[in-house]
Amino acid sequence: MFQFFEGGTKCPVLSIPEEEEAVACLFKHMSRLMLKRIMPKNLVFVYGTLKRNEPNHNWLTKEENGQAKFIGIANMQEKYPLVIASRYNIPYTLAAPGKGENIEGEIYDVDDQMLASLDILEDHPKYYERKVRKALLQETGEEVECWIYLLHRYKPHMLELPFLTSYTAKGDHGLEYIVSEDDISDPDDI
């Protein structure tokens, strides 16, 4: 008699008297495995004010926004320009792959509700555009696909600003982030 083990569950597979139970158990576990492949986690790469110890990190911890679990520190596999711009000193990653640095940020596993909340915060797709890109987790070296919010409609002079590898609101750059309720949802206002 063969047995199927999944997460501590013992399922008889070829025991003739229990064939229906075995098939049902096998189907249940195979369905879970298939769903994991079809519906991967919502991994999000944050590089600016949403990181831990930064001004907007509380957005990721508010229950009404959904759930977020810290996975680890990572670097984007491809180089991108991370710059500070606007009268509020906002960190932007410009959609200019191959330029800039392998940006350091944090990966979070978020539920659908949190992803929708982040889309609202980032004004996706009007202001930022959420794209899937590859990042490398520093601790394990594992390559993961994750969402990142990129600024596609940026002014050309932004490519002349200093490129950062990592952002902190009170960093050596001397451009402290300014919290504001102003609407700057139009990239032309940068």
N, C-alpha and C positions, 0 to 999 in steps of 0.2 A: 504494500500500500504506500503510495506517495502522499506527501503532505506539503502544503503551501504555507509559508510563514510570511507574514507582512505585519510589521509594527506590533509584534507580540501576539497576533491573532493566528490561531491554528485552524487551517481549513483543509479538510480531507478532500483530495482531488479525485482519486480513482477508487474510492470505496463504493462499491456498487449499491449497497442499501442506502447510502447517504448521497447519491449522485446529484439529486436536485439541490440539496444544501451546498454541496461542493461547487456546483456550477454557479449558484447565486453568489457564494462567497468569492469565487474567482472573478466573476464579472464585476462585483463591487470594487475589488482591489485594482483590477485592470482599468476600470473607469477612472479611479482616482489618479492612477499613473498617467493615463492619457490626458486628463484635464490639466495636470501639471505641465505637460508638454505643450498643449494647445493654448493654455492661458498662463503664461509665465508671470512671475511677480512683477509688480510695478516698481522697478528700481529707479530712483531719481538721484542724479548727481547735483548737489548744491555747492556753489563756489563763492557765495557772497554773504549777504546779511542773514541768510537762513541757517548758516552753520552754527554749531554750538558756540556759546559765549558771544554771539553777535546779535545786533539789535532786533532782528526779526525771527530769531530762532523759536520764539514762543508760538509762532504760527504752526510749527510742526508738533507742538505739544498740546495744543487746544483740542480737547475731545470733540467739540462741535465741528471741527474741521475734518475729523477722521482720525485714522491711526497711522503712525509712522514709527518704524523701528530702525535705529542706527545699525548699519552693517559694517562700516569701516571707512578709513581714509583711503582715498584713491587718487590717481592721476589720469587725466584724459590721455588716451593712447595717441591721439593726433594733437598736433599743436593748434592752439587758438589764441587770439589776442584777448587777454583779460585787462580791461582798462577801467579807470575811474573817471566819470564824466558827469555833467549836468551841475546845476547850482546846488544840488543836494549831495554831490559826491557819491553817486550810485555806482556800484561795480557792474560792469557789463561784459559779457563774453560775446564778441562779435562773430558773426557767421562768416569767418574768413579762414577756413581750414588751411593749415600749413604755415600760417604766420603766427608769431607769438611764442607761447611756451606750452609745455605739457602741464596744464593747470592742475593744481591740487585742490581737492574738495572732499566732500563727504557723501557717501552713498547711503540712502535710506530706502527701505522697503515700505511702500505706502499702499493703503487700500484705495479703492476707486473713489471713495468720498474725499480722501486727502488729495488725490491727484486732481480732482475737480476743483477743490479749494485752492490748490496751487495755481491752477489755470486761471482762476479769478484774480489771485494776487498778482500774477505775472501778466495779466491781460492777454492771455493766449487766445487766438493767434494774431490779434491786432498789434500788440506791442512786441512781445517776445513770441518766438515760435518754438514749440516743444518738439525736439527731434531725438531720435534714438542714435546714440553714439557708443563707442567702446571705451571702457576705462579699465585700469589695472589696479586691483586692491593692493595696497602697500604691504599688508601683513602676510598675504598668501601668494601674491603674484598672479592671482586668478584674474582672467579677463572676463568682464561682464558687460552685457549690453544694458544701457540705462538711458533714461530720459535726461535731457539737459535743455535748459531754456536759453536760446540764442537770440541775439538782436540781429535781425536781417536788414532792417531799414535804418542804417546808421549813416552818419555824415562822414565823408571821406577823411576829414581832419582827425577823426577818432583813431585812425590807423597810425597817426603820428604821435599819439600819446604814449607814455611809458607802458610797456607790457609787464604785467605782474605774473608770477608763478602761483602765488597764494595771496588771498585777500584777508585783511583784518580791518575793521572799521577805524581802529586807532593805530594803524601801522606806521612804519617809517616814512611812508609817502606823504604824511602831513595833511592828508585830505580826509578829515574825519567825516563820517556819514552823518547827514542831517535828516532827522525824522521830520516828515512833512505830511500833511493831509491834502496838499495841492494835487490836482489832477495833472499828471504829466504822462498821460496815456498815448500821446502822439509823439512818435520818435522825432518829429521835426522840432520838438521843444527841447531836445537835448543840447 
